Amino acid sequence: MTDFDGRTILVTGAGGGIGGATVRQLVAAGAQVIAAGRTAAPLDALADETGCRTLLFDVSSEDSVRAALDGLDVAGVVNCAGFGGEIATPMDTDIDVFDAVIATNARGALLVTKYTSRSMIRLGRGGAIVNVSSQAGLVALPGHISYGSSKAALDNITRVCALELGKYNIRVNSVNPTVVMTPMSAWYWGREDVGTPFLDAMPLHRWATEDEIAAPIVFLLGDGASMISGVSLPIDGGYTCR
């Protein structure tokens, strides 16, 4: 098991399923975790369960990000805050929804990276950042014009940040999960006409679990991944190997 030896890791979107699973695995691996989000209740429940610290801010607002993170000492970051937006074609997409998805998924991750990387550089100890992207950033999925575009942008943010921050021994990677079947995703992916052909095209033929996404995130944050940077890692049951 990776041993973080008390290093402080910030996890945004910690109130969600993947974020919460990541917090639990990081705490179990010896990290001091700051669980961040916009809503107090799920973070407080996570803190009661794991002993993590909590931090409230809105990743879509630079003022909010700056106030929360400027000067905060961290050794690692997981950008897990996300917004799914809508299922729509390019012909009928709501551009306001598109803007909101970009503001959270791409712009928000960049804002968090902007302020936390400054602290890592100031501390001079290096660090690791993992962006939670999606297989929708790697391949075209029907109805995912907003979400897929935001995650493709996030993957490029990952690569450019890896290039720019490497000289400070700061590694930046992304993970690109397939669908985790939650009540939030079941309304779409649980449909017979959507989910069945999707799973038929996946070599492993099953949905991912939250823990199966969290484990590679924890690995990429740890010392075992010390030579890995600029990678977009599919966690998709082989879907994108087609």
DOMAR-778688 format. One line per field, with one value per residue: x, y, z of N, C-alpha, C in turn; residue in three letters; residue number from 1. Coordinates in steps of 0.1 Angstrom, whole numbers, plus 5000, padded with zeros to 4 digits. Layout:
REM residues N
n_c1 [X|...] .
n_c2 [Y|...] .
n_c3 [Z|...] .
ca_c1 [X|...] .
ca_c2 [Y|...] .
ca_c3 [Z|...] .
c_c1 [X|...] .
c_c2 [Y|...] .
c_c3 [Z|...] .
res [Ala|...] .
n [NUM|...] .
This chain:
REM residues 242
n_c1 [5008|5004|5022|5015|5025|5016|5014|4998|4968|4946|4913|4890|4855|4847|4824|4810|4807|4831|4850|4846|4853|4879|4889|4886|4903|4928|4931|4932|4957|4974|4975|4970|4940|4923|4890|4871|4844|4813|4791|4782|4771|4775|4803|4808|4797|4816|4839|4832|4833|4859|4878|4889|4898|4877|4868|4852|4844|4839|4847|4843|4846|4870|4876|4866|4881|4907|4906|4902|4925|4949|4981|4977|4992|5000|5007|4997|4970|4937|4917|4885|4860|4831|4807|4779|4762|4742|4725|4728|4727|4751|4735|4713|4722|4724|4739|4744|4745|4766|4787|4787|4794|4820|4831|4832|4844|4868|4879|4876|4893|4917|4919|4922|4946|4962|4965|4972|4996|5013|5018|5030|5054|5065|5070|5089|5091|5082|5054|5021|4995|4963|4939|4905|4892|4875|4864|4849|4864|4882|4871|4844|4812|4777|4756|4772|4784|4790|4800|4820|4837|4846|4861|4880|4894|4903|4921|4941|4949|4960|4983|4998|5002|5018|5040|5049|5052|5070|5097|5097|5095|5068|5043|5018|4988|4961|4931|4908|4878|4854|4818|4804|4780|4756|4728|4726|4736|4721|4697|4702|4723|4713|4693|4680|4684|4707|4726|4731|4742|4765|4779|4782|4802|4824|4853|4854|4828|4812|4801|4821|4833|4832|4855|4872|4879|4891|4914|4935|4939|4949|4973|4986|4991|5011|5044|5051|5045|5064|5077|5059|5041|5020|5002|4972|4951|4931|4904|4885|4876|4886|4873|4882|4902|4894] .
n_c2 [4988|5023|5047|5077|5091|5112|5134|5163|5162|5177|5172|5180|5182|5163|5156|5139|5106|5094|5112|5110|5083|5084|5101|5084|5063|5076|5085|5061|5053|5069|5097|5132|5146|5171|5176|5190|5211|5224|5222|5217|5196|5168|5168|5171|5147|5130|5138|5131|5103|5097|5114|5134|5168|5197|5219|5246|5258|5274|5261|5273|5300|5324|5342|5328|5304|5315|5327|5305|5288|5302|5302|5279|5250|5222|5189|5174|5172|5165|5170|5167|5178|5182|5187|5175|5185|5184|5160|5162|5171|5186|5203|5211|5219|5237|5266|5280|5260|5246|5265|5265|5239|5238|5258|5246|5220|5223|5250|5253|5233|5242|5266|5257|5243|5265|5279|5261|5249|5271|5271|5247|5251|5272|5258|5240|5212|5196|5178|5164|5162|5152|5150|5145|5132|5120|5091|5102|5124|5113|5098|5100|5104|5099|5127|5140|5166|5189|5179|5161|5178|5195|5177|5169|5193|5194|5173|5184|5206|5191|5180|5203|5215|5195|5198|5224|5224|5205|5211|5219|5196|5187|5166|5160|5144|5128|5109|5088|5079|5053|5049|5051|5035|5051|5064|5090|5087|5067|5073|5079|5061|5038|5031|5008|5010|5026|5018|4990|4986|5001|4987|4963|4970|4973|4957|4945|4945|4956|4980|5005|5007|5030|5028|5015|5036|5054|5040|5040|5068|5074|5059|5074|5097|5089|5078|5056|5063|5080|5087|5092|5114|5138|5120|5106|5085|5059|5044|5023|4997|4988|5001|5023|5011|5001] .
n_c3 [5000|4993|5011|5025|5045|5062|5044|5030|5012|4989|4980|4956|4949|4968|4980|4963|4947|4936|4945|4973|4977|4970|4990|5013|5006|5005|5032|5045|5035|5048|5044|5051|5047|5029|5024|4999|4987|4976|4992|5026|5041|5030|5031|5058|5068|5057|5070|5096|5093|5084|5095|5081|5071|5062|5036|5022|4990|4958|4928|4903|4907|4907|4927|4950|4949|4952|4977|4993|4988|4983|4995|5009|5022|5005|4994|4974|4949|4940|4914|4913|4912|4895|4867|4851|4832|4804|4783|4750|4715|4692|4677|4693|4717|4748|4752|4774|4793|4783|4788|4816|4822|4812|4828|4854|4850|4834|4835|4863|4874|4864|4878|4905|4902|4896|4920|4939|4929|4930|4958|4961|4946|4962|4986|4977|4975|4956|4941|4934|4911|4902|4878|4874|4847|4819|4800|4780|4771|4755|4735|4711|4724|4720|4725|4743|4739|4755|4780|4771|4756|4777|4792|4774|4771|4797|4797|4780|4795|4816|4803|4795|4819|4831|4815|4821|4849|4856|4860|4886|4899|4901|4894|4869|4861|4845|4850|4832|4836|4829|4829|4861|4877|4892|4911|4900|4875|4864|4852|4825|4815|4824|4807|4784|4757|4756|4776|4771|4744|4748|4769|4755|4737|4753|4764|4790|4798|4819|4844|4860|4895|4922|4939|4921|4905|4923|4933|4912|4911|4937|4934|4914|4927|4945|4956|4941|4915|4906|4883|4864|4844|4828|4817|4804|4817|4808|4825|4819|4813|4790|4769|4752|4737|4714] .
ca_c1 [5000|5011|5022|5017|5033|5010|5013|4984|4962|4934|4904|4878|4844|4848|4810|4805|4810|4845|4857|4845|4861|4893|4893|4887|4915|4939|4932|4937|4971|4982|4975|4961|4932|4913|4879|4866|4832|4804|4780|4788|4765|4783|4817|4808|4796|4828|4848|4829|4837|4873|4887|4895|4894|4868|4870|4841|4846|4833|4858|4840|4848|4884|4877|4864|4893|4919|4904|4904|4937|4961|4989|4974|5003|4996|5016|4989|4957|4928|4906|4874|4848|4826|4793|4776|4755|4731|4726|4723|4735|4756|4724|4703|4728|4721|4752|4746|4749|4780|4796|4787|4802|4834|4835|4836|4853|4881|4883|4877|4905|4929|4920|4927|4960|4969|4968|4980|5009|5021|5022|5040|5066|5070|5075|5101|5092|5075|5040|5014|4981|4955|4927|4896|4887|4865|4866|4843|4874|4891|4863|4831|4800|4765|4750|4782|4791|4795|4808|4832|4846|4852|4871|4891|4901|4910|4933|4952|4954|4969|4996|5005|5007|5029|5052|5053|5055|5079|5109|5096|5092|5054|5037|5004|4982|4946|4924|4897|4870|4841|4806|4801|4765|4751|4715|4726|4739|4712|4686|4706|4731|4705|4684|4683|4689|4719|4736|4734|4752|4778|4786|4786|4814|4835|4858|4851|4813|4805|4803|4831|4829|4839|4868|4881|4885|4899|4927|4945|4941|4958|4986|4993|4996|5021|5058|5053|5043|5073|5082|5047|5036|5015|4994|4957|4950|4918|4899|4873|4873|4891|4864|4889|4912|4887] .
ca_c2 [5000|5035|5054|5091|5097|5125|5145|5169|5161|5183|5166|5187|5173|5152|5152|5130|5092|5092|5120|5104|5071|5088|5106|5072|5055|5084|5085|5047|5053|5078|5111|5142|5149|5182|5173|5203|5210|5235|5219|5213|5183|5156|5169|5169|5133|5123|5141|5122|5089|5095|5123|5144|5182|5201|5232|5250|5269|5272|5261|5281|5314|5326|5348|5318|5296|5323|5329|5292|5281|5310|5300|5266|5241|5209|5181|5168|5177|5157|5178|5158|5186|5181|5190|5167|5193|5178|5151|5170|5171|5200|5211|5215|5221|5249|5272|5284|5248|5243|5274|5261|5227|5242|5266|5237|5208|5227|5262|5251|5225|5251|5276|5250|5241|5277|5284|5250|5248|5282|5267|5236|5257|5279|5248|5234|5197|5189|5174|5156|5167|5143|5156|5134|5135|5110|5085|5111|5133|5105|5093|5107|5097|5106|5135|5145|5177|5198|5172|5156|5190|5200|5168|5170|5205|5191|5165|5192|5213|5182|5179|5216|5217|5186|5204|5237|5223|5194|5216|5220|5182|5186|5158|5162|5134|5127|5096|5090|5068|5050|5052|5045|5034|5057|5069|5101|5083|5056|5078|5078|5049|5026|5028|4996|5014|5033|5010|4977|4987|5006|4976|4953|4975|4973|4943|4939|4943|4960|4994|5007|5011|5042|5024|5012|5048|5060|5034|5046|5082|5073|5054|5085|5107|5084|5077|5046|5069|5092|5090|5093|5128|5141|5109|5105|5071|5053|5034|5021|4984|4986|5007|5031|5003|4997] .
ca_c3 [5000|4993|5024|5023|5056|5067|5034|5029|4999|4987|4970|4953|4946|4977|4984|4953|4949|4933|4954|4986|4977|4970|5004|5021|5003|5009|5046|5048|5031|5057|5041|5058|5035|5029|5015|4995|4979|4977|5002|5038|5047|5026|5036|5073|5070|5053|5081|5108|5090|5081|5102|5072|5072|5052|5030|5013|4980|4945|4918|4892|4910|4910|4941|4960|4949|4958|4992|5000|4985|4983|5007|5016|5020|5001|4986|4963|4946|4931|4909|4911|4911|4881|4864|4840|4822|4797|4771|4739|4703|4689|4671|4702|4730|4755|4753|4788|4800|4779|4795|4830|4823|4810|4840|4865|4847|4828|4841|4877|4877|4862|4889|4916|4899|4896|4933|4947|4924|4936|4971|4960|4942|4973|4995|4971|4978|4945|4944|4924|4908|4894|4873|4871|4834|4815|4786|4770|4766|4746|4723|4709|4729|4717|4735|4752|4734|4765|4789|4764|4753|4789|4796|4764|4775|4809|4794|4775|4807|4823|4795|4795|4833|4833|4809|4828|4863|4858|4865|4900|4904|4903|4884|4867|4853|4846|4849|4823|4839|4822|4837|4874|4877|4904|4909|4892|4861|4859|4844|4811|4812|4828|4796|4776|4744|4758|4784|4765|4733|4754|4775|4745|4730|4763|4766|4803|4798|4832|4849|4870|4908|4927|4944|4910|4900|4933|4935|4903|4915|4948|4929|4907|4937|4954|4951|4931|4902|4906|4869|4855|4843|4815|4812|4805|4820|4808|4835|4812|4810|4776|4759|4743|4730|4701] .
c_c1 [5009|5011|5025|5023|5029|5010|4999|4980|4949|4926|4892|4867|4843|4834|4804|4811|4825|4853|4857|4853|4875|4898|4895|4900|4928|4941|4937|4952|4980|4983|4966|4953|4923|4903|4872|4853|4824|4793|4786|4784|4773|4797|4818|4806|4808|4839|4845|4834|4852|4883|4894|4891|4885|4871|4859|4846|4840|4844|4855|4842|4863|4885|4875|4876|4905|4917|4906|4918|4950|4969|4987|4985|4997|5007|5010|4976|4950|4917|4895|4861|4843|4811|4790|4769|4743|4735|4720|4732|4741|4745|4714|4709|4725|4735|4755|4750|4763|4790|4797|4795|4817|4840|4839|4846|4867|4886|4885|4890|4917|4930|4926|4942|4968|4974|4976|4994|5019|5026|5032|5054|5073|5077|5088|5102|5086|5060|5034|5000|4975|4942|4917|4888|4876|4869|4859|4852|4883|4884|4850|4820|4788|4760|4759|4790|4797|4804|4821|4842|4853|4863|4883|4900|4909|4922|4944|4957|4964|4983|5004|5010|5018|5042|5057|5058|5066|5092|5109|5093|5077|5049|5022|4999|4967|4942|4911|4887|4858|4830|4806|4786|4760|4736|4715|4728|4729|4701|4689|4713|4723|4695|4689|4690|4703|4730|4740|4744|4766|4786|4790|4799|4826|4840|4855|4836|4807|4809|4814|4825|4837|4853|4877|4886|4894|4913|4938|4948|4951|4972|4993|4998|5008|5034|5060|5051|5052|5078|5071|5042|5031|5006|4979|4954|4935|4915|4886|4870|4877|4883|4872|4900|4906|4893] .
c_c2 [5012|5042|5069|5099|5111|5136|5150|5168|5168|5176|5174|5178|5162|5148|5142|5116|5090|5100|5115|5091|5074|5093|5094|5065|5063|5084|5071|5046|5063|5092|5119|5148|5161|5179|5186|5201|5223|5234|5212|5199|5171|5156|5166|5154|5125|5126|5132|5108|5087|5103|5133|5158|5186|5215|5235|5261|5264|5272|5269|5296|5316|5333|5337|5308|5303|5324|5316|5286|5289|5308|5287|5256|5227|5202|5174|5173|5167|5166|5169|5165|5185|5184|5183|5174|5186|5168|5158|5169|5185|5209|5217|5218|5235|5255|5277|5272|5245|5252|5269|5248|5230|5249|5257|5227|5212|5239|5260|5244|5234|5261|5269|5248|5254|5281|5273|5248|5259|5278|5256|5241|5264|5269|5241|5219|5189|5186|5167|5161|5156|5149|5144|5138|5124|5103|5094|5122|5126|5100|5100|5099|5105|5114|5142|5157|5186|5190|5167|5167|5194|5190|5167|5182|5202|5182|5173|5201|5204|5181|5192|5218|5208|5192|5216|5234|5212|5199|5218|5206|5181|5178|5160|5151|5135|5112|5098|5078|5066|5053|5044|5046|5038|5061|5081|5098|5073|5061|5078|5065|5036|5022|5016|5000|5021|5024|4997|4978|4992|4995|4965|4957|4975|4959|4937|4938|4946|4975|4994|5009|5023|5039|5020|5024|5055|5054|5039|5061|5082|5068|5066|5096|5102|5082|5066|5051|5080|5096|5091|5107|5130|5130|5111|5090|5066|5043|5030|5007|4980|4993|5015|5024|4999|5004] .
c_c3 [5000|5006|5022|5034|5061|5057|5033|5014|4999|4977|4968|4949|4955|4982|4974|4955|4947|4943|4968|4987|4977|4984|5013|5019|5007|5024|5051|5045|5038|5053|5050|5047|5039|5019|5012|4986|4981|4988|5014|5043|5043|5031|5051|5076|5067|5064|5093|5106|5090|5089|5093|5076|5061|5048|5020|5003|4967|4934|4906|4894|4914|4924|4952|4961|4956|4973|4999|4999|4985|4996|5014|5012|5017|4993|4974|4961|4938|4927|4904|4910|4897|4880|4851|4829|4817|4787|4759|4727|4701|4683|4681|4716|4735|4758|4767|4797|4796|4787|4810|4832|4821|4822|4852|4861|4842|4836|4856|4881|4874|4873|4902|4914|4900|4910|4941|4942|4928|4950|4970|4956|4954|4983|4990|4973|4966|4949|4933|4923|4899|4891|4869|4858|4831|4802|4776|4765|4756|4733|4723|4715|4725|4728|4744|4747|4744|4774|4783|4761|4766|4794|4786|4767|4788|4807|4788|4786|4815|4816|4796|4809|4836|4827|4817|4842|4866|4864|4880|4907|4908|4891|4882|4857|4854|4845|4841|4825|4829|4832|4850|4876|4891|4901|4900|4877|4855|4850|4829|4808|4816|4817|4788|4763|4744|4764|4777|4754|4738|4760|4765|4738|4740|4765|4780|4806|4812|4835|4859|4884|4912|4932|4933|4903|4910|4934|4925|4906|4927|4943|4922|4916|4945|4947|4941|4916|4899|4892|4859|4856|4829|4809|4814|4806|4819|4819|4830|4807|4795|4765|4748|4735|4716|4689] .
res [Met|Thr|Asp|Phe|Asp|Gly|Arg|Thr|Ile|Leu|Val|Thr|Gly|Ala|Gly|Gly|Gly|Ile|Gly|Gly|Ala|Thr|Val|Arg|Gln|Leu|Val|Ala|Ala|Gly|Ala|Gln|Val|Ile|Ala|Ala|Gly|Arg|Thr|Ala|Ala|Pro|Leu|Asp|Ala|Leu|Ala|Asp|Glu|Thr|Gly|Cys|Arg|Thr|Leu|Leu|Phe|Asp|Val|Ser|Ser|Glu|Asp|Ser|Val|Arg|Ala|Ala|Leu|Asp|Gly|Leu|Asp|Val|Ala|Gly|Val|Val|Asn|Cys|Ala|Gly|Phe|Gly|Gly|Glu|Ile|Ala|Thr|Pro|Met|Asp|Thr|Asp|Ile|Asp|Val|Phe|Asp|Ala|Val|Ile|Ala|Thr|Asn|Ala|Arg|Gly|Ala|Leu|Leu|Val|Thr|Lys|Tyr|Thr|Ser|Arg|Ser|Met|Ile|Arg|Leu|Gly|Arg|Gly|Gly|Ala|Ile|Val|Asn|Val|Ser|Ser|Gln|Ala|Gly|Leu|Val|Ala|Leu|Pro|Gly|His|Ile|Ser|Tyr|Gly|Ser|Ser|Lys|Ala|Ala|Leu|Asp|Asn|Ile|Thr|Arg|Val|Cys|Ala|Leu|Glu|Leu|Gly|Lys|Tyr|Asn|Ile|Arg|Val|Asn|Ser|Val|Asn|Pro|Thr|Val|Val|Met|Thr|Pro|Met|Ser|Ala|Trp|Tyr|Trp|Gly|Arg|Glu|Asp|Val|Gly|Thr|Pro|Phe|Leu|Asp|Ala|Met|Pro|Leu|His|Arg|Trp|Ala|Thr|Glu|Asp|Glu|Ile|Ala|Ala|Pro|Ile|Val|Phe|Leu|Leu|Gly|Asp|Gly|Ala|Ser|Met|Ile|Ser|Gly|Val|Ser|Leu|Pro|Ile|Asp|Gly|Gly|Tyr|Thr|Cys|Arg] .
n [1|2|3|4|5|6|7|8|9|10|11|12|13|14|15|16|17|18|19|20|21|22|23|24|25|26|27|28|29|30|31|32|33|34|35|36|37|38|39|40|41|42|43|44|45|46|47|48|49|50|51|52|53|54|55|56|57|58|59|60|61|62|63|64|65|66|67|68|69|70|71|72|73|74|75|76|77|78|79|80|81|82|83|84|85|86|87|88|89|90|91|92|93|94|95|96|97|98|99|100|101|102|103|104|105|106|107|108|109|110|111|112|113|114|115|116|117|118|119|120|121|122|123|124|125|126|127|128|129|130|131|132|133|134|135|136|137|138|139|140|141|142|143|144|145|146|147|148|149|150|151|152|153|154|155|156|157|158|159|160|161|162|163|164|165|166|167|168|169|170|171|172|173|174|175|176|177|178|179|180|181|182|183|184|185|186|187|188|189|190|191|192|193|194|195|196|197|198|199|200|201|202|203|204|205|206|207|208|209|210|211|212|213|214|215|216|217|218|219|220|221|222|223|224|225|226|227|228|229|230|231|232|233|234|235|236|237|238|239|240|241|242] .
